[in-house]
């Protein structure tokens, strides 16, 4: 009889599942931190190439014309994409206003500098200078007068860009690209090096020009593995449902037009030509369920979302999504699917605002443990194994039927423990704060079925499945 009762109530520690097909990095535990250098006060294409490809396109080189350093830009082929390298001192290259730049006094007549290059045949590196006053571009003909750099120069070569300005500017923007971004083209392998930039016709060089590229700063960027992050606010979060990390997506202000812009993660990539996500990861299942846990907050009326796209031969054969409504505690969601046609790939994605460019600035989606049910549970790590015991209704400790209660013992060093019980649909049906080392869960108020019991403290995160 005791064996039968023990079989009726079983507590099973969640285990690590290995899979060959499905969602990679479903627990968002795997991130890569990349340290890189940028010339002060410039921005570079490194932030985008690191996020999307894990590669640098702009580097510091000791092959300088004068001083210790110069800047090197290289167009690369990354995951099948041709990606030009860029250096600029405005806040963004999107749009036509080029916000930012550095202060300048006087009316410059030219900019001089030195370059080395190895530009692929059929490609062109470009160097452009924009002068502004009160935020408006003064030399409105700059697109017809930027410097075009061709061919190969193994030794540093001087260049001069003359200007004829109708009024004195108050700021200047400098842009260099290793390929012809004006024509949205480029050839991998094109390389441009720049050094010793200087303005003529003014008494004092701009304090922030750093024309010799001697001043560099070390930057650090942590990017999520296996997922494509889109937007300026995709960050690692320690507010995790399981283990150490989750991913946080925040709707932010786009510096180009000062409108809102949602942040997202995806296993695919948005293609503006077809206005859809393309790519994905291999997947051939026809019946499954995408599930996960999320929190969502918004200062207004907004909604996050998650979705799946099943694809075959580059075309969507099924789409389904779930709205992720405001929730202060981790809330379970799922998207089931059952399709007649076998796919060859799947795209999974999540976004901080379902309306994308019309979302509420500050809306925040934290998402974790997003997986296909066929992949099994994502493992949860917890405190020292030798100090943590799950007990199946030991005789002499309970005064209720054996099949109606479970006990978990935790180390005394854990202090206060938050205990939560979830039903098979992911609904939280019990929450309490416990102290001590023995934590009892009375299952008598609940129907027979499967439950998840989770205990969490500052350095302790443990979950078990209870089958009643």
VEXDREN-2710 file (C-alpha; in Angstrom, 1 decimal):
% VEXDREN-2710
k/r/px/py/pz
1/UNK/0.0/0.0/0.0
2/UNK/2.8/2.4/0.9
3/UNK/4.5/1.7/-2.5
4/UNK/1.2/2.4/-4.2
5/UNK/0.8/5.7/-2.3
6/UNK/4.4/6.6/-3.1
7/UNK/3.7/6.0/-6.8
8/UNK/0.6/8.2/-6.7
9/UNK/2.6/11.1/-5.3
10/UNK/6.1/11.5/-6.9
11/UNK/8.4/14.4/-6.8
12/UNK/10.9/14.6/-9.6
13/UNK/13.7/17.0/-9.9
14/UNK/13.7/18.8/-13.3
15/UNK/16.5/17.5/-15.4
16/UNK/18.7/18.8/-18.2
17/UNK/17.3/17.9/-21.7
18/UNK/19.4/17.6/-24.8
19/UNK/17.9/18.2/-28.2
20/UNK/19.1/18.2/-31.7
21/UNK/16.2/20.2/-33.2
22/UNK/14.3/23.0/-31.7
23/UNK/14.9/26.4/-30.1
24/UNK/18.6/27.1/-29.2
25/UNK/19.4/28.8/-25.9
26/UNK/15.8/28.5/-24.7
27/UNK/16.6/29.5/-21.1
28/UNK/18.6/32.6/-22.3
29/UNK/21.5/31.5/-20.1
30/UNK/24.1/31.8/-22.8
31/UNK/25.5/35.3/-23.5
32/UNK/28.8/36.5/-24.9
33/UNK/30.6/39.6/-23.6
34/UNK/32.8/41.3/-26.2
35/UNK/35.3/44.0/-25.2
36/UNK/36.4/46.3/-28.0
37/UNK/37.9/49.7/-28.5
38/UNK/36.4/52.8/-30.2
39/UNK/38.1/56.1/-31.0
40/UNK/36.8/58.9/-28.8
41/UNK/34.3/60.5/-29.4
42/UNK/33.4/58.4/-32.5
43/UNK/30.9/55.6/-32.8
44/UNK/31.5/52.7/-35.1
45/UNK/29.7/49.9/-36.9
46/UNK/31.2/47.5/-34.3
47/UNK/28.1/47.6/-32.1
48/UNK/26.0/46.3/-34.9
49/UNK/28.4/43.8/-36.2
50/UNK/29.0/42.4/-32.7
51/UNK/25.3/42.1/-32.0
52/UNK/24.5/40.5/-35.3
53/UNK/27.6/38.6/-36.2
54/UNK/30.0/38.6/-33.3
55/UNK/32.7/40.3/-35.3
56/UNK/34.6/43.6/-35.3
57/UNK/34.8/45.7/-38.5
58/UNK/36.6/48.8/-37.1
59/UNK/39.9/48.4/-35.2
60/UNK/42.8/50.3/-33.8
61/UNK/46.0/49.8/-35.7
62/UNK/49.6/50.7/-34.8
63/UNK/50.3/51.2/-38.6
64/UNK/50.0/55.0/-38.1
65/UNK/51.1/57.9/-40.2
66/UNK/52.1/59.8/-37.1
67/UNK/51.8/59.1/-33.4
68/UNK/50.9/55.6/-32.1
69/UNK/47.6/54.7/-33.7
70/UNK/45.3/55.0/-36.7
71/UNK/41.8/53.7/-37.4
72/UNK/41.2/50.7/-39.7
73/UNK/37.9/49.9/-41.4
74/UNK/37.2/46.7/-43.3
75/UNK/34.2/45.5/-45.3
76/UNK/33.5/41.9/-44.4
77/UNK/31.3/39.1/-45.5
78/UNK/29.4/37.9/-42.4
79/UNK/26.9/35.1/-42.5
80/UNK/26.4/35.7/-46.2
81/UNK/25.9/39.5/-45.8
82/UNK/28.3/42.1/-47.0
83/UNK/28.8/44.6/-44.1
84/UNK/30.8/47.8/-44.7
85/UNK/32.7/49.3/-41.7
86/UNK/31.8/52.8/-40.5
87/UNK/33.2/55.5/-38.2
88/UNK/31.1/58.6/-37.4
89/UNK/30.8/61.2/-34.7
90/UNK/27.0/61.7/-34.9
91/UNK/24.6/59.7/-32.8
92/UNK/23.0/57.9/-35.7
93/UNK/23.4/57.6/-39.5
94/UNK/19.7/56.9/-39.9
95/UNK/17.6/59.7/-41.5
96/UNK/18.9/62.9/-42.9
97/UNK/19.5/65.1/-39.8
98/UNK/22.7/63.4/-38.5
99/UNK/22.1/64.5/-34.8
100/UNK/25.2/65.2/-32.7
101/UNK/28.7/66.0/-34.0
102/UNK/31.4/68.0/-32.3
103/UNK/31.7/71.7/-31.7
104/UNK/33.7/73.9/-34.1
105/UNK/34.6/77.6/-34.2
106/UNK/35.3/79.6/-37.3
107/UNK/34.8/78.9/-41.0
108/UNK/37.0/76.0/-42.2
109/UNK/38.2/76.0/-45.8
110/UNK/39.3/72.4/-46.1
111/UNK/39.9/69.2/-44.2
112/UNK/43.2/67.3/-44.8
113/UNK/44.3/63.9/-43.7
114/UNK/46.2/60.8/-44.6
115/UNK/44.9/57.4/-45.8
116/UNK/46.0/54.0/-46.8
117/UNK/43.7/51.7/-48.6
118/UNK/43.1/48.4/-50.5
119/UNK/39.7/48.9/-52.0
120/UNK/38.3/46.0/-54.1
121/UNK/37.9/46.6/-57.8
122/UNK/34.4/47.9/-58.3
123/UNK/34.1/49.3/-54.8
124/UNK/34.6/52.8/-53.4
125/UNK/35.4/54.0/-49.8
126/UNK/33.9/57.3/-48.9
127/UNK/34.7/60.1/-46.5
128/UNK/32.1/62.8/-45.8
129/UNK/32.0/66.0/-43.7
130/UNK/28.8/67.8/-42.7
131/UNK/28.7/71.2/-41.1
132/UNK/25.7/72.3/-39.1
133/UNK/24.4/75.4/-37.4
134/UNK/21.6/75.2/-34.9
135/UNK/21.0/71.6/-35.9
136/UNK/20.6/72.3/-39.6
137/UNK/23.1/71.1/-42.2
138/UNK/24.9/74.1/-43.8
139/UNK/26.7/72.4/-46.7
140/UNK/23.6/70.9/-48.2
141/UNK/25.6/69.7/-51.2
142/UNK/27.8/67.4/-49.1
143/UNK/26.3/64.3/-50.9
144/UNK/27.7/65.6/-54.2
145/UNK/31.1/66.5/-52.7
146/UNK/32.2/63.7/-50.5
147/UNK/35.6/62.1/-51.0
148/UNK/35.7/58.9/-53.1
149/UNK/38.6/56.6/-52.5
150/UNK/39.5/53.8/-55.0
151/UNK/42.2/51.4/-55.7
152/UNK/45.2/50.5/-53.5
153/UNK/47.6/52.7/-51.7
154/UNK/50.2/50.8/-49.6
155/UNK/51.8/54.0/-48.3
156/UNK/50.0/56.8/-46.5
157/UNK/48.6/59.4/-49.0
158/UNK/47.6/62.9/-48.2
159/UNK/44.1/64.1/-49.2
160/UNK/42.3/67.5/-49.0
161/UNK/38.6/68.2/-49.1
162/UNK/37.9/72.0/-49.8
163/UNK/34.8/73.7/-48.5
164/UNK/33.0/76.9/-49.5
165/UNK/30.6/77.7/-46.6
166/UNK/28.1/80.5/-46.7
167/UNK/28.2/80.9/-42.9
168/UNK/30.2/79.8/-39.9
169/UNK/29.0/76.4/-38.5
170/UNK/28.7/75.5/-34.8
171/UNK/29.3/71.8/-35.2
172/UNK/30.7/69.3/-37.6
173/UNK/30.0/65.6/-38.4
174/UNK/32.7/63.3/-39.8
175/UNK/31.8/60.0/-41.5
176/UNK/34.0/57.4/-43.0
177/UNK/32.9/54.1/-44.7
178/UNK/35.0/51.3/-46.1
179/UNK/32.6/50.8/-49.0
180/UNK/30.1/52.8/-51.1
181/UNK/27.2/53.0/-48.6
182/UNK/25.7/55.8/-50.7
183/UNK/24.9/53.1/-53.3
184/UNK/24.1/50.5/-50.7
185/UNK/26.8/48.3/-52.0
186/UNK/30.2/47.0/-51.1
187/UNK/32.7/44.2/-51.7
188/UNK/34.2/42.2/-48.9
189/UNK/37.9/42.8/-48.3
190/UNK/37.9/46.6/-49.0
191/UNK/40.1/48.2/-46.3
192/UNK/40.5/51.9/-45.4
193/UNK/42.9/53.4/-42.9
194/UNK/42.8/57.0/-41.7
195/UNK/45.0/59.2/-39.7
196/UNK/45.9/62.9/-38.9
197/UNK/42.7/64.6/-39.8
198/UNK/42.9/68.4/-39.5
199/UNK/40.8/71.5/-40.5
200/UNK/42.3/74.4/-42.4
201/UNK/41.2/78.0/-42.2
202/UNK/40.5/78.0/-38.5
203/UNK/42.6/79.1/-35.6
204/UNK/42.0/76.1/-33.3
205/UNK/41.2/72.5/-34.1
206/UNK/38.0/71.2/-32.6
207/UNK/38.7/70.0/-29.1
208/UNK/37.0/66.6/-29.7
209/UNK/38.2/65.9/-33.2
210/UNK/40.9/63.4/-32.1
211/UNK/42.1/63.6/-35.7
212/UNK/45.2/61.5/-35.0
213/UNK/43.1/58.7/-33.5
214/UNK/45.3/58.5/-30.5
215/UNK/42.5/58.5/-27.9
216/UNK/40.5/55.3/-27.6
217/UNK/38.1/53.9/-25.0
218/UNK/37.4/50.3/-24.1
219/UNK/33.7/49.4/-24.6
220/UNK/31.9/46.2/-23.6
221/UNK/28.8/44.7/-25.2
222/UNK/27.0/41.6/-23.9
223/UNK/24.9/39.9/-26.6
224/UNK/22.6/37.0/-26.4
225/UNK/23.8/33.8/-28.1
226/UNK/21.9/32.2/-31.0
227/UNK/19.2/34.9/-31.2
228/UNK/19.2/38.0/-33.4
229/UNK/18.6/41.1/-31.2
230/UNK/16.9/44.1/-32.8
231/UNK/16.7/47.4/-31.1
232/UNK/18.8/49.4/-28.6
233/UNK/17.3/47.9/-25.5
234/UNK/17.8/44.1/-25.6
235/UNK/19.7/43.4/-22.4
236/UNK/20.6/40.5/-20.1
237/UNK/18.4/40.4/-16.9
238/UNK/19.1/38.7/-13.6
239/UNK/15.3/38.7/-12.9
240/UNK/15.0/35.2/-14.2
241/UNK/12.3/32.7/-13.9
242/UNK/14.9/29.9/-13.9
243/UNK/18.6/29.8/-13.4
244/UNK/20.7/33.0/-13.7
245/UNK/19.4/35.1/-16.6
246/UNK/16.4/36.1/-18.7
247/UNK/16.2/38.5/-21.6
248/UNK/14.7/42.0/-21.2
249/UNK/13.2/43.9/-24.1
250/UNK/12.3/47.6/-23.7
251/UNK/10.5/50.0/-26.0
252/UNK/12.7/53.1/-26.4
253/UNK/13.0/56.5/-28.1
254/UNK/14.5/56.3/-31.5
255/UNK/17.1/59.1/-31.7
256/UNK/16.5/59.4/-35.5
257/UNK/12.9/60.7/-35.4
258/UNK/12.3/60.7/-31.6
259/UNK/9.5/58.2/-32.1
260/UNK/9.1/55.0/-30.1
261/UNK/10.8/51.8/-31.3
262/UNK/10.2/48.3/-29.9
263/UNK/13.0/45.9/-29.1
264/UNK/12.8/42.3/-30.1
265/UNK/14.6/39.0/-30.3
266/UNK/14.2/36.5/-33.2
267/UNK/15.5/33.2/-34.6
268/UNK/15.0/34.8/-38.0
269/UNK/15.9/38.1/-39.6
270/UNK/13.6/40.8/-40.9
271/UNK/13.7/41.3/-44.7
272/UNK/12.4/44.8/-45.7
273/UNK/11.9/43.6/-49.3
274/UNK/9.3/41.0/-48.3
275/UNK/8.3/42.8/-45.0
276/UNK/8.6/39.6/-43.1
277/UNK/11.0/37.5/-41.0
278/UNK/13.1/35.1/-43.0
279/UNK/15.6/32.4/-42.1
280/UNK/15.0/30.4/-38.9
281/UNK/16.4/27.2/-37.5
282/UNK/15.9/23.6/-38.7
283/UNK/12.6/22.1/-37.5
284/UNK/10.4/19.4/-39.0
285/UNK/7.7/18.9/-36.3
286/UNK/4.1/19.3/-37.1
287/UNK/2.5/19.2/-33.7
288/UNK/3.9/21.0/-30.8
289/UNK/3.5/24.0/-28.4
290/UNK/5.7/27.0/-27.9
291/UNK/5.7/27.9/-24.2
292/UNK/7.5/30.2/-21.8
293/UNK/7.3/32.6/-18.9
294/UNK/7.2/36.3/-18.9
295/UNK/6.7/39.6/-17.0
296/UNK/5.3/42.7/-18.7
297/UNK/5.0/46.3/-17.5
298/UNK/4.0/49.4/-19.3
299/UNK/3.5/53.1/-18.3
300/UNK/0.5/53.3/-20.7
301/UNK/-1.7/51.0/-22.8
302/UNK/0.6/48.5/-24.4
303/UNK/1.1/44.8/-25.0
304/UNK/4.1/42.6/-25.7
305/UNK/3.9/39.6/-28.0
306/UNK/5.6/36.3/-28.9
307/UNK/5.0/34.3/-32.1
308/UNK/6.1/31.4/-34.3
309/UNK/6.4/31.0/-38.0
310/UNK/6.7/27.6/-39.5
311/UNK/8.4/27.7/-42.9
312/UNK/9.0/25.4/-45.8
313/UNK/11.2/26.2/-48.8
314/UNK/11.5/29.8/-47.7
315/UNK/7.8/30.4/-47.3
316/UNK/5.6/30.7/-44.3
317/UNK/3.1/27.8/-43.9
318/UNK/1.8/28.7/-40.5
319/UNK/1.8/31.7/-38.2
320/UNK/0.5/32.0/-34.6
321/UNK/1.1/34.5/-31.8
322/UNK/0.2/35.3/-28.2
323/UNK/-0.3/38.7/-26.7
324/UNK/1.7/39.1/-23.5
325/UNK/-0.5/41.3/-21.2
326/UNK/0.8/43.2/-18.2
327/UNK/1.9/40.8/-15.4
328/UNK/4.0/41.7/-12.4
329/UNK/4.8/38.1/-11.6
330/UNK/6.1/35.5/-14.0
331/UNK/3.2/34.3/-16.1
332/UNK/3.0/31.2/-18.3
333/UNK/2.0/31.4/-22.0
334/UNK/1.8/28.9/-24.8
335/UNK/1.2/28.8/-28.5
336/UNK/0.1/25.4/-29.7
337/UNK/0.2/24.3/-33.4
338/UNK/-0.9/21.3/-35.4
339/UNK/-0.2/21.6/-39.2
340/UNK/-0.8/19.2/-42.0
341/UNK/2.4/20.1/-44.0
342/UNK/5.8/19.3/-42.6
343/UNK/8.0/22.4/-42.2
344/UNK/11.7/22.6/-42.6
345/UNK/12.4/25.5/-40.3
346/UNK/10.9/27.6/-37.5
347/UNK/11.2/31.2/-36.4
348/UNK/10.4/32.1/-32.9
349/UNK/10.3/35.8/-31.8
350/UNK/9.3/38.2/-29.0
351/UNK/8.8/41.9/-29.0
352/UNK/8.3/44.6/-26.3
353/UNK/5.4/46.3/-28.1
354/UNK/3.0/44.6/-30.4
355/UNK/2.6/47.9/-32.3
356/UNK/6.4/48.2/-32.9
357/UNK/6.8/51.9/-33.9
358/UNK/3.7/53.0/-32.0
359/UNK/4.4/51.3/-28.7
360/UNK/4.6/53.1/-25.3
361/UNK/8.1/54.2/-24.5
362/UNK/9.3/52.3/-21.4
363/UNK/7.2/49.2/-22.0
364/UNK/9.3/46.3/-20.7
365/UNK/9.0/42.6/-21.5
366/UNK/11.1/40.1/-19.5
367/UNK/10.9/36.6/-21.0
368/UNK/12.5/33.3/-19.9
369/UNK/12.4/29.6/-20.6
370/UNK/10.9/30.0/-24.0
371/UNK/10.9/26.6/-25.7
372/UNK/9.0/23.9/-27.5
373/UNK/7.3/21.4/-25.2
374/UNK/8.9/18.6/-27.2
375/UNK/12.3/19.9/-25.9
376/UNK/11.3/19.1/-22.3
377/UNK/11.9/21.3/-19.3
378/UNK/14.8/23.7/-19.2
379/UNK/16.9/22.7/-16.2
380/UNK/17.0/24.8/-13.1
381/UNK/20.1/25.0/-11.0
382/UNK/19.8/25.2/-7.3
383/UNK/21.8/25.4/-4.1
384/UNK/24.3/22.7/-2.9
385/UNK/22.9/19.3/-4.0
386/UNK/24.2/17.5/-0.8
387/UNK/22.3/20.0/1.3
388/UNK/19.0/19.9/-0.5
389/UNK/16.6/17.0/-0.1
390/UNK/13.2/16.3/-1.6
391/UNK/11.2/14.0/0.7
392/UNK/8.2/11.9/-0.3
393/UNK/5.9/12.1/2.7
394/UNK/8.2/10.4/5.2
395/UNK/6.4/8.4/7.8
396/UNK/5.9/10.0/11.2
397/UNK/6.1/13.6/9.9
398/UNK/2.7/14.1/8.5
399/UNK/-0.8/13.8/9.8
400/UNK/-2.6/13.8/6.5
401/UNK/-2.8/11.0/3.8
402/UNK/0.6/10.3/2.2
403/UNK/-0.7/11.3/-1.3
404/UNK/-1.8/14.7/-0.1
405/UNK/1.5/16.4/0.9
406/UNK/5.0/17.0/-0.3
407/UNK/8.0/18.2/1.8
408/UNK/11.1/20.0/0.7
409/UNK/14.1/20.5/3.0
410/UNK/16.5/23.4/2.3
411/UNK/19.8/24.5/3.9
412/UNK/19.4/26.7/6.9
413/UNK/21.7/29.2/5.3
414/UNK/19.0/30.0/2.7
415/UNK/17.0/32.1/5.2
416/UNK/13.6/33.2/3.8
417/UNK/12.3/31.2/0.9
418/UNK/9.6/32.2/-1.5
419/UNK/7.4/29.1/-2.3
420/UNK/5.1/29.1/-5.3
421/UNK/2.9/26.3/-6.7
422/UNK/1.8/26.3/-10.4
423/UNK/-0.8/24.1/-12.0
424/UNK/-0.4/22.3/-15.3
425/UNK/-1.6/25.4/-17.2
426/UNK/1.1/27.5/-15.6
427/UNK/-1.3/29.4/-13.3
428/UNK/0.2/30.2/-9.9
429/UNK/-2.2/28.8/-7.3
430/UNK/-0.2/29.2/-4.1
431/UNK/2.4/31.7/-3.0
432/UNK/3.9/32.2/0.4
433/UNK/7.1/33.3/2.2
434/UNK/8.6/30.5/4.3
435/UNK/11.4/30.4/6.9
436/UNK/13.2/27.4/8.4
437/UNK/14.4/24.4/6.6
438/UNK/11.2/22.3/6.2
439/UNK/8.6/23.4/3.6
440/UNK/5.4/21.5/3.4
441/UNK/2.8/21.8/0.6
442/UNK/-0.6/20.5/1.4
443/UNK/-2.2/19.2/-1.9
444/UNK/-5.6/18.4/-0.5
445/UNK/-7.3/21.5/-1.8
446/UNK/-6.2/20.7/-5.3
447/UNK/-7.4/18.2/-7.9
448/UNK/-5.3/15.3/-9.1
449/UNK/-2.8/16.2/-11.8
450/UNK/0.7/17.6/-12.4
451/UNK/2.0/20.7/-10.5
452/UNK/5.3/22.6/-10.4
453/UNK/6.6/23.6/-7.0
454/UNK/9.2/26.4/-7.0
455/UNK/11.3/27.6/-4.1
456/UNK/13.5/30.6/-4.5
457/UNK/15.9/32.6/-2.3
458/UNK/18.8/35.0/-2.9
459/UNK/21.2/32.3/-4.1
460/UNK/18.8/29.4/-4.4
461/UNK/16.4/28.4/-7.2
462/UNK/14.8/25.0/-7.2
463/UNK/11.8/23.5/-8.9
464/UNK/10.2/20.1/-8.8
465/UNK/7.4/18.5/-10.6
466/UNK/4.6/17.0/-8.4
467/UNK/2.3/14.4/-9.9
468/UNK/-0.7/13.9/-7.5
END
